């Protein structure tokens, strides 16, 4: 199974619904160790994305990912806008002008996203950031083989575990780092939103696969 622009748009629409559904959870998580705006910022950015997907339907997977990047950069406040914007922009560059994505192409896009986040935020595994969810997701995706759905499911599973791994950590980056030891015993909101997005993409791919049988 491969994913065309239509499939990417379907996955993005699923991600919008998930972000909106988990807005309050992300607000709560960010309020515990940040300034409490992550959930609302993400909701605003992905709601704006939905409008652009309706008015500017992308022709390729790469153009869809670039549309996400430009929308999030311009509408999401705080650190999340630049970080997620860079992630999707690097993912778009990784897939180029391809008209459809297979498993290795999806893994390549995820690797580009991770490299962009690391370059932008200067974070590494253990810093209690979205990198703790995205790094194992990329490793799992790259090891999952050629099937696109399997790649996304592996990435989502690893991201869930990676996000949970942030709970005991003491933050070394971002606003949470100002709390020092008090940042421990809390789930990082950026890692959680990363895991939510990857799960939404995996669920959408599985749904499309079932529909094609």
C-alpha angles and dihedrals in degrees: 000000000000132000123234127191088275091057093048091050090050090052091048091052088052089051091053090054092049094049091050092047092051097040094111093046091053090047090053094047092049093046089058095058106005141029097294099242102105096094095048093043091052092046091051093048096047093044087055089049091056090056092050093048088056095048101034109034107193121234099211138027090250093053089049091054091047090052089055090050097051092044095050094044091054099041111027116082130206123030094317096072097059093037097049091038091054091045094055093041092054090045089053091050090049094057096039117181097338113145093211136021127222127190098280091047091053090049089049090052091051091049089052090050092051093047089051094050092048092048092048101041101028090221129142136192110295096033091102098245140115087282088074089063099035099048097060089040091059093046091051092046092052091051096046099083132227103320110102096208092050090050093053094044091050090049092049094048092050092046091053090053092044092052091050089051089066093068098086095036126108108229117247099177137047131009092318089065089068088069094060112189091001089071090070120100093036130105112240109244094214092052089048094051090048090053091047092053094048091048090051090052092048093048091049091050092049090049092051090048092053091048091054095053 
